[in-house]
Amino acid sequence: MLVQDVMQQPARAVAAGTTLSTAYQIMRTHHIRHLPVVENGRVVGIVTDRDLRFATSALHPTPFPADASVEQVMTRNPLTATPRDPVEEAARLMRAHKVGCLPVVEGDTLTGIVTVSDLLDAIIRLTGVARPGGRLAVRLDDNPGGLASLTAHLAGARVNIHAILSYPADETGTQVILRLDTLNTQTLAETLRREGFDITWPPEKPWSR
């Protein structure tokens, strides 16, 4: 999945000379929390609702008046993404730099914006939880053919796979999360355990031992 699949487009943006009060009103009207700042077609900054509230707050060392420009409080030269960046790279960048959004640019042109909420939507789509079905988690050793063997057993049980995600479980194994087109994952898990698979979800029933 790419950034272009989840980004908001077109992105609402403001000019550097826009007042803080106008920028805040735009955010409230459109229920958004981030505004790219654009000059001569290029993204030169980003301003958030938090920036605006703090800039005008009595807690600020020198509070700005409401008619100050966003240029005075924006974050300059913000991190950006491109439409064809993988969503996981966008998530890594946002997490590493502790930012809540990335303007999406094509060359110098603003084409959209991707936020934490958009990435959460991407996770929902990637994991297949929006579709009816069940969840199965399996720990596989890091050996060739492990995943192929698992999917072959599922095919033999005539169970369709909606989504597969995996991540390192430890130094020698991989945790595989599957969304399946069956709600009867408990029976399926018991069958796979008898076949030698290390099923971590659903948990083993006491009476099945």
Buried (B, 14 or more C-beta within 10 A) or exposed (E): EBBBEBBBEEBBBBBBEBBBBBBBEBBEEEEBBBBBBBEEEEBBBBBBBEBBEBBBEEEEEEEBEEEBBBBEBBEEEBBBBBBEBEBEEBBEBBEEEEBBBBBBBEEEEBBBBBBBEBBEBBBEBBBBBEEEBBBBBBBBEEEEEBBEBBBEBBEEEEBEBBBBBEEEBEEEBBBBBBBBBBEEBBEBBBBBBEEEBBBBBBEEEEEEE
